[in-house]
Amino acid sequence: MLLVLRTLIVVLYSILVCIFGCVWCLFTPRDPRHVARFGHMFGRLSTVFGVKVELRKPADAEQYGNAIYIANHQNNYDMITAAKIVQPYTVTVGKKSLFWIPFFGLLYWLTGNLLIDRDNRAKAHGTIGELVDQFNKKRISFWMFPEGTRSRGRGLLPFKTGAFHAAVAAGVPIIPVVVSDTHGKVKLNRWKNGLVIVEMLPPVDVKQFETASVRKLATHCRELMAAKLEELNAEVAEREKSGKI
C-alpha cells in the first residue's frame, strides 16, 4: 500500500513540477538560474521516500564564481539527493536522450541544461569548446558526472576526462560533490529509509596541474572523492546504528 501511495505522489508531483516549470521557463527560456530552482523542487521528494538528506558545503560556497562541479552518479535517486545542493547559475551536462523523457525532457532543456551526443566523439569534443565559450560570456557553472554512467552499487567508477579538459581550458576550479551510498537503500514499502549525506568539498585549483596531465588532475579528484565517500558511508552506518539521524 505504501509503495502505491508513494508512486502516485511522486508521479503526480513530478508531472506538476514539469508542467509548471515549462510554463515558468517560457518567459525566460534557457536561463541558468532555473536549474537550481527546479532541482531543489525535485529534491523535496526525499521526504516522500523517507530519506533524510543532510547537506554540507563550505561557508563561502554561495560566493563561488564559474566552476565545474563533479559528483558521483549512483542511480535515479540522485534527483532527490544531489539535486538538493545544486548552486544557482549551475546547469548540468546530460545525454541527448534525456530530451525524450515525457514531461521531464522538455523541462530539462528549457531550464538551460546542456545536452550532448555521447556516441559522437567529434560532437563531444565540440562540447568542451562550447563550455569554455559559455564561461567566457556569462556567469555560469556546469555540473558533470565524470563516471559517465550510473554506478549502481559498483562503487566509484573510473573517471572520464571531459570535465577536467574543460576546467583546464577555461581556467576554472573543479568542485567535487560526494553523495553517500544510496544503492539498495530505499525500500518503497518502508516508512523510513535512513540518512544520506551530500557534501561539497573545497574547490580544486586546476592551475596546480598546469605542468601535469589532465589525467593526473582527474586521478587527484577521484582520490579526494573516494576518500570522502568512504568517510561518509562510515558515518552514515554509525549514525543509523545508533539512531542519531
Helices and strands as residue ranges (DSSP letters): H 2-27, H 33-43, H 45-48, E 52-56, G 61-63, E 68-71, G 76-79, G 82-85, E 90-95, G 96-100, H 104-110, E 114-116, H 121-137, E 141-144, H 162-170, E 174-179, E 195-200, G 206-209, H 214-242
